[in-house]
Amino acid sequence: MSHIPNSAMPHAKAEPEENEAGGSGLSAVLDKVRGAPRGAIVAGAAVAAGALAAAAIPLVKGALADRKSGGKKGA
């Protein structure tokens, strides 16, 4: 039987994966924000604008429906 020295054999080492290190990838997001703060500001503004639009659409549709019905709401 031949003998292979331990130094020639690969050994498994436990290393945390990138996605597991920050819980839900929070550290990866923070690293990106630190690397490109202007892009993070633009992305945040886009998310805020989208949330504002999503909240405003039902209000606008309701106002248009009231105008078409003569401003009277059903009892």
GIWO-V609277 format. One record per residue. N is the residue number from 1. RES is the residue in one small letter. PSI is psi in degrees with one decimal (* if undefined). Layout:
# GIWO-V609277
n: [N | N]
res: [RES | RES]
psi: [PSI | PSI]
This chain:
# GIWO-V609277
n: [1 | 2 | 3 | 4 | 5 | 6 | 7 | 8 | 9 | 10 | 11 | 12 | 13 | 14 | 15 | 16 | 17 | 18 | 19 | 20 | 21 | 22 | 23 | 24 | 25 | 26 | 27 | 28 | 29 | 30 | 31 | 32 | 33 | 34 | 35 | 36 | 37 | 38 | 39 | 40 | 41 | 42 | 43 | 44 | 45 | 46 | 47 | 48 | 49 | 50 | 51 | 52 | 53 | 54 | 55 | 56 | 57 | 58 | 59 | 60 | 61 | 62 | 63 | 64 | 65 | 66 | 67 | 68 | 69 | 70 | 71 | 72 | 73 | 74 | 75]
res: [m | s | h | i | p | n | s | a | m | p | h | a | k | a | e | p | e | e | n | e | a | g | g | s | g | l | s | a | v | l | d | k | v | r | g | a | p | r | g | a | i | v | a | g | a | a | v | a | a | g | a | l | a | a | a | a | i | p | l | v | k | g | a | l | a | d | r | k | s | g | g | k | k | g | a]
psi: [135.3 | 157.4 | 127.6 | 124.8 | 149.1 | -30.8 | -20.4 | -13.9 | 135.4 | 141.5 | 137.3 | 134.5 | 138.0 | 113.0 | 135.0 | 140.8 | 161.2 | -38.4 | -27.4 | -18.5 | -35.2 | 23.8 | -95.7 | 34.9 | 14.1 | -38.7 | -34.5 | -40.6 | -44.1 | -37.0 | -40.0 | -38.9 | -42.0 | -32.7 | -30.2 | 77.0 | -34.0 | -40.7 | -35.4 | -37.6 | -43.3 | -42.6 | -41.0 | -40.1 | -38.1 | -39.4 | -42.3 | -40.9 | -38.8 | -40.3 | -39.5 | -43.1 | -39.9 | -33.0 | -30.3 | -27.9 | -48.3 | -34.0 | -43.1 | -42.9 | -39.3 | -40.1 | -39.2 | -38.2 | -37.3 | -38.1 | -40.2 | -31.4 | 6.4 | 13.3 | 5.6 | 131.9 | 147.1 | 149.8 | *]
